[in-house]
Amino acid sequence: YQKPKTDPASLKKACKASIKEAWRPKTQKVGYTYHKNACSRDARASQRRTWQPARCPHVTPSTAKKCLAKKNITRIVLIGDSLTMQLWGSLLCREETKWGFGAKVDGQIQHENVNYDQRSQRGFSVADATVGDGLTWTYLRVRGMQRAGALTRALEVAFDRGMLDQRALYVVNAGLWHLLCTTNINECLETYENDVDKFLKVLTARADGPVVWRYTTAVHPALFPRRMSPVDQRKFRSFTDENVRRLNKVADTVIRRDFRDKVTVRRDAYNFTVNLEDEAYLRGDARHPASGALKSLVSLLFVEDACDYGRLARGLVGRWWQDW
């Protein structure tokens, strides 16, 4: 057995060679899931199971930094909802906590909070952590409903204040909050189309660096608690995989129509999560996966978006992707 080479050239060759191969499972000895502003230790092996192509070694933040340096980029900015926040936090959890990441890690994160006015708590925050050998790992979080319209307002203020002046790779998504729909789902999807268009217009006009739109991940309604209140049942009635696919189709149409040369579309986050086993998710949660799946999604981000090593999920598309 020869240990895989991890220099960028060797990694790229190995990853491209395994694009069409099946992914292999590997269970982490210890896994921590970041959710609801805390790190929890995953007890079940199924929650700690990661997936990657057989001949594509794990791409670390340090490797991603080397890849991005060729583009004069030292920062990755994640913008999205709670699952995007999970991706950001998955690289920072080192211990089980009741809040945050623990004193050592928390002390190294720079937070900048913005309130739109003094009377309310409406606003957003930008958190900067450092991973690998100096890669800035940023998450822009909107307080309240994280719909595309709210993200647009936060973006405009963040750019106006110089919070996003540094050249960066932007990895963004807005989706499931639009399925918390109290009216007709078709009306909500129409609003979603307009909001995504406005969001991407602001981002592509003002961002210094490439923009990647990641498809909304799948939902698994069977994992909802068996006993849900009538209020919650109504709240989540549109949380179906069919509606997630409709969301993704709307976003895809907007990007192909108006941002074809400005935004890269990644379908693979959906491809990966649509057939994830139930045990890979948090208990009673139809949306949020545990540490193994999160690590796999972050690795996918580094491989595809930071290093351009190829579309690793291409071999899975035939089985998991659906054309409408």
C-alpha positions in Angstrom: 0.0 0.0 0.0 1.3 3.4 -0.9 0.0 6.5 0.9 -1.8 8.8 -1.6 0.1 11.8 -2.7 -1.5 15.0 -1.5 0.2 17.7 -3.6 -2.3 19.5 -5.9 -1.1 17.9 -9.1 -1.3 14.4 -7.8 -4.7 15.1 -6.2 -6.1 16.5 -9.4 -4.9 13.4 -11.4 -6.3 11.0 -8.8 -9.7 12.8 -8.5 -10.2 13.1 -12.2 -9.4 9.4 -12.6 -12.2 8.5 -10.2 -15.0 10.8 -11.3 -17.1 7.9 -12.6 -16.3 5.4 -9.8 -18.6 4.6 -6.9 -18.0 6.4 -3.7 -16.6 4.5 -0.7 -17.7 4.8 2.9 -15.3 5.6 5.7 -16.3 6.0 9.3 -14.7 8.7 11.4 -13.6 7.6 14.9 -15.0 10.8 16.4 -17.5 13.1 14.8 -19.1 16.4 16.0 -22.1 17.9 14.4 -22.7 21.7 14.6 -26.3 22.6 14.9 -28.3 25.2 16.8 -25.1 27.0 17.8 -23.5 24.1 19.5 -21.3 21.0 18.9 -22.7 17.6 19.7 -20.8 14.3 19.6 -22.3 11.8 17.2 -22.7 8.4 19.0 -23.9 6.3 16.0 -21.3 5.1 13.4 -23.8 5.9 10.7 -23.8 9.5 11.6 -20.0 9.6 11.4 -19.8 7.9 8.0 -18.2 10.0 5.2 -18.2 9.3 1.5 -15.6 10.0 -1.2 -14.5 8.5 -4.5 -12.1 5.5 -4.0 -9.0 7.1 -5.5 -9.6 10.7 -4.5 -7.8 11.4 -1.2 -9.4 13.7 1.3 -8.9 17.4 0.3 -8.0 19.4 3.3 -8.5 23.1 3.9 -4.8 23.5 3.4 -5.0 22.0 0.0 -8.0 24.1 -0.8 -6.0 27.2 0.2 -3.2 26.2 -2.2 -5.7 25.8 -5.0 -7.3 29.1 -4.4 -4.0 30.9 -4.1 -3.6 30.4 -7.9 -6.7 32.6 -8.3 -5.4 35.1 -5.8 -8.1 34.0 -3.3 -7.6 33.4 0.4 -11.2 33.5 1.6 -14.4 31.3 1.1 -17.7 33.1 1.9 -20.7 30.9 2.7 -24.1 32.5 2.4 -27.3 30.6 3.1 -29.5 29.0 5.7 -29.0 26.7 8.7 -27.5 23.8 6.7 -24.9 26.3 5.2 -24.1 27.3 8.8 -23.7 23.6 9.6 -21.1 23.3 6.8 -19.2 26.3 8.2 -19.3 25.0 11.7 -18.4 21.4 10.8 -14.7 22.4 10.3 -14.6 24.1 13.7 -16.1 21.6 16.2 -13.4 20.0 18.3 -15.4 19.1 21.4 -18.9 18.8 22.7 -20.4 22.1 23.8 -23.6 23.6 25.1 -23.0 26.8 23.1 -20.4 27.8 20.5 -17.2 25.8 19.7 -15.4 26.0 23.1 -13.3 28.8 24.5 -10.2 28.2 22.4 -12.0 28.1 19.0 -14.5 30.9 19.9 -11.6 33.2 20.9 -10.2 32.9 17.3 -13.4 33.7 15.5 -14.0 37.3 14.5 -17.7 38.3 14.6 -19.2 41.5 13.2 -22.9 42.1 14.0 -25.1 44.5 12.2 -28.6 45.7 13.4 -30.7 47.4 10.8 -32.2 49.7 13.5 -32.0 50.1 17.3 -35.6 49.1 18.0 -35.4 45.5 16.7 -32.9 42.7 16.4 -33.3 42.4 12.7 -30.0 42.2 11.0 -27.1 39.9 10.2 -23.6 38.8 11.2 -20.4 37.9 9.5 -18.2 35.4 11.2 -14.6 34.8 10.1 -12.6 31.7 11.2 -9.2 30.5 10.0 -8.8 26.9 8.9 -5.9 25.0 7.4 -2.8 27.2 6.8 -4.5 30.5 6.7 -7.7 30.0 4.7 -10.4 32.5 5.9 -13.7 30.5 6.4 -16.6 33.0 6.5 -20.3 32.7 7.1 -22.8 35.4 6.5 -25.9 34.7 8.7 -29.2 36.5 8.5 -31.2 36.6 11.7 -34.8 35.5 11.3 -36.1 33.9 8.1 -33.2 33.3 5.8 -35.0 33.8 2.5 -33.3 35.2 -0.6 -34.8 38.6 -0.1 -33.4 38.9 3.4 -30.0 37.7 2.1 -30.1 40.4 -0.5 -30.6 43.1 2.0 -27.8 41.8 4.2 -25.4 41.6 1.2 -26.1 45.2 0.2 -25.3 46.4 3.7 -22.2 44.2 4.1 -20.8 45.5 0.8 -21.6 49.1 1.7 -19.7 48.6 5.0 -16.7 47.0 3.4 -17.2 43.7 5.2 -16.8 41.7 1.9 -14.1 43.8 0.2 -11.6 40.9 0.2 -11.4 38.8 -2.9 -13.2 35.5 -2.2 -14.9 32.4 -3.5 -18.6 32.8 -2.8 -20.7 29.6 -2.2 -24.3 30.4 -1.8 -27.8 29.0 -1.6 -31.3 30.1 -0.6 -34.1 27.6 -0.7 -36.1 25.8 2.0 -37.3 28.8 3.8 -39.3 29.5 0.7 -41.2 26.3 1.3 -42.5 27.6 4.6 -45.4 28.6 2.4 -48.8 29.6 3.9 -50.3 30.4 0.5 -50.3 28.5 -2.8 -47.0 26.8 -3.5 -46.9 28.2 -7.0 -47.2 31.7 -5.7 -44.3 31.0 -3.3 -42.2 29.6 -6.2 -42.9 32.8 -8.2 -41.7 34.9 -5.3 -38.6 32.7 -5.0 -37.7 33.2 -8.7 -37.9 37.0 -8.3 -35.9 37.0 -5.0 -33.2 34.7 -6.4 -32.8 37.0 -9.4 -32.4 40.1 -7.2 -30.0 38.3 -4.9 -27.7 37.2 -7.7 -27.8 40.6 -9.4 -26.4 42.2 -6.2 -23.9 39.5 -5.6 -22.5 39.2 -9.1 -22.3 43.0 -9.5 -20.4 43.6 -6.3 -18.5 40.5 -5.4 -14.8 40.3 -6.2 -14.4 36.6 -7.0 -16.2 33.6 -8.5 -19.8 32.8 -7.4 -21.1 29.2 -7.0 -24.8 28.4 -6.5 -25.2 25.1 -4.7 -28.5 23.4 -5.2 -30.8 23.1 -2.2 -30.3 19.8 -0.4 -33.0 17.1 -0.3 -35.5 16.7 2.5 -36.7 13.5 4.0 -40.2 14.1 5.4 -40.4 10.5 6.9 -37.8 11.7 9.5 -40.1 14.3 11.0 -41.4 13.4 14.5 -44.4 11.2 14.4 -46.3 13.5 16.7 -46.3 17.0 15.3 -48.7 19.7 16.3 -51.3 20.9 13.8 -49.3 24.2 13.6 -46.1 22.4 12.7 -47.9 20.1 10.2 -49.2 23.1 8.4 -45.9 24.9 8.6 -44.0 22.0 7.0 -46.6 20.8 4.6 -44.6 21.9 1.6 -41.4 20.2 2.7 -41.4 17.5 0.1 -38.6 16.3 -2.2 -40.8 17.2 -5.2 -40.9 20.8 -4.0 -37.2 20.9 -3.4 -36.7 19.8 -7.0 -39.0 22.5 -8.1 -37.0 25.0 -6.1 -33.8 23.9 -7.8 -35.4 24.0 -11.2 -36.5 27.6 -10.6 -33.0 28.6 -9.5 -31.4 26.8 -12.4 -33.7 28.5 -14.9 -32.8 32.0 -13.4 -29.1 31.3 -13.6 -29.2 29.9 -17.1 -31.3 32.9 -18.3 -29.5 35.8 -16.6 -26.2 34.7 -15.1 -24.9 32.0 -17.4 -21.4 33.4 -17.5 -21.4 34.8 -13.9 -22.5 31.9 -11.7 -21.5 28.3 -11.6 -24.3 25.9 -10.7 -23.5 22.8 -8.6 -26.2 20.2 -8.5 -24.1 17.7 -6.5 -25.2 18.8 -3.0 -28.7 17.7 -3.9 -27.5 14.5 -5.6 -25.5 13.5 -2.5 -28.3 14.1 0.0 -31.3 12.7 -1.9 -30.4 9.1 -1.2 -28.6 9.5 2.1 -29.7 6.8 4.6 -32.0 8.0 7.4 -29.4 7.2 10.0 -27.1 9.8 8.5 -29.4 12.6 9.8 -30.0 14.1 13.2 -32.8 12.3 15.1 -36.3 13.7 14.2 -34.8 16.0 11.6 -35.8 15.9 8.0 -33.1 18.3 6.8 -30.0 18.5 8.9 -27.4 15.7 8.5 -24.8 14.7 11.0 -21.0 15.1 10.9 -20.2 12.4 8.3 -22.5 13.9 5.6 -21.4 17.4 6.5 -17.7 16.5 6.1 -18.5 14.9 2.7 -20.3 18.0 1.5 -17.4 20.3 2.7 -15.0 18.0 0.9 -17.1 18.2 -2.2 -17.0 22.0 -2.0 -13.2 22.0 -1.7 -12.7 19.5 -4.5 -15.2 21.0 -7.0 -15.2 24.7 -6.2 -11.9 25.5 -4.6 -9.6 23.1 -6.6 -11.6 22.4 -9.8 -10.6 18.8 -9.6 -13.7 17.7 -11.5 -17.3 16.9 -11.0 -17.0 14.1 -8.5 -20.7 13.4 -8.3 -20.9 12.9 -12.1 -20.8 9.1 -11.6 -23.8 9.4 -9.3 -25.9 11.6 -11.5 -27.2 8.8 -13.6 -28.6 7.1 -10.5 -29.6 10.1 -8.4 -30.3 13.0 -10.7 -33.7 13.6 -12.4 -34.3 15.7 -15.4 -37.7 17.4 -15.5 
